[in-house]
Amino acid sequence: GYESGKGKFPVFYLLHGAGDCDEAWTSVGRAGFILDNLIADQKARPMVVVMPAGHTRASGSGARGGRQPDSRPPVDEFTQDFLNDIMPHVEKNYRVYTDRQHRAIAGLSMGGGQTLNIAIPNLEKFAYFGVYSAGIFGITGAGRGGAPVDNPGPSWEAQHKEALDNAKAKKGLKLAWFATGKEDFLIETSRATVAMLKKHGFEVVFRETAGAHTWINWRDYLKEFAPQLFR
C-alpha cells in the first residue's frame, strides 16, 4: 500500500457532478469500496485517486456578493484551478508519477464536462479519460435537457479545433471512454459529443446502458472503467 511503501503510483482524478461535492464519490458513490475490491482481486492496478471539489465561485462574484471583472465561465475557472493548483499540489506532495502514461481523469455529469474541458486541450498530459452521463452542450443546437441555446457564440468544437486535430497528442491516448444510460436526459448530448470526437479522428469507446442519470449507473461505470487504466 501507499503508506507502507516508497514507490510511486499512477494517479486517477475523479470528478463529481453539479448536485454533489468532493465527498460524493466516497459516500454515495462507494468509490473506495469499488476500487479496493478491484485492486484486491487484481482487476485494477494500485493507484492514487484524487477527488477534488469541482464547484467554483460564480463568475464575476466577489466574496461579499459584489461584482468583479471576470469573464471566465465557472467551468473554465475550474480548469485553471485544476491545472495550476490541484495537479501541481498532488504531484509535489504525493508519490505519484508525473508522466502522461500514468495519469487519468474521469467525471460524472458536470464532472464529465469538466473532464473534456481539461483533457482535450491538454491531451499531452492524459493517456486516459472517462465521461459518465455527460457531453458538450450545444453540439446539436440544444443545451441542457434539449433546451435551445441562446447566443451560443463560438462552438466548443471551433474553440478546440487545434486540440481536436492534434494527431501527435491523439497518438498517445490509450482510452477515451464514454457511458450514458438510454433513459438519461443527456443521452443525445453524449451521442453528439462522441460523434464529434470520432469526426476528428478519436477512437472512442461508448457504452449505452440501461438506466438514467443516477448513482446506480455511475458506480457501475467506475467499476468498468478503472480496470482499464494504466495497462
HELIX and SHEET records of a PDB file:
HELIX    1   1 ALA A   31  ALA A   40  1                                  10    
HELIX    2   2 PRO A   74  ASP A   81  1                                   8    
HELIX    3   3 PHE A   82  ILE A   86  3                                   5    
HELIX    4   4 MET A   87  ASN A   93  1                                   7    
HELIX    5   5 ARG A  100  HIS A  102  5                                   3    
HELIX    6   6 MET A  110  ALA A  119  1                                  10    
HELIX    7   7 LEU A  123  LYS A  125  5                                   3    
HELIX    8   8 ARG A  144  GLY A  146  5                                   3    
HELIX    9   9 TRP A  156  GLN A  159  1                                   4    
HELIX   10  10 LYS A  161  LEU A  164  1                                   4    
HELIX   11  11 ALA A  167  LYS A  171  1                                   5    
HELIX   12  12 ILE A  187  LYS A  199  1                                  13    
HELIX   13  13 TRP A  215  PHE A  225  1                                  11    
HELIX   14  14 ALA A  226  GLN A  228  5                                   3    
SHEET    1   A 6 VAL A  48  VAL A  50  0                                        
SHEET    2   A 6 VAL A  11  LEU A  15  1                                        
SHEET    3   A 6 ARG A 103  LEU A 108  1                                        
SHEET    4   A 6 TYR A 128  TYR A 132  1                                        
SHEET    5   A 6 LEU A 175  GLY A 181  1                                        
SHEET    6   A 6 VAL A 205  THR A 209  1                                        
END                                                                             
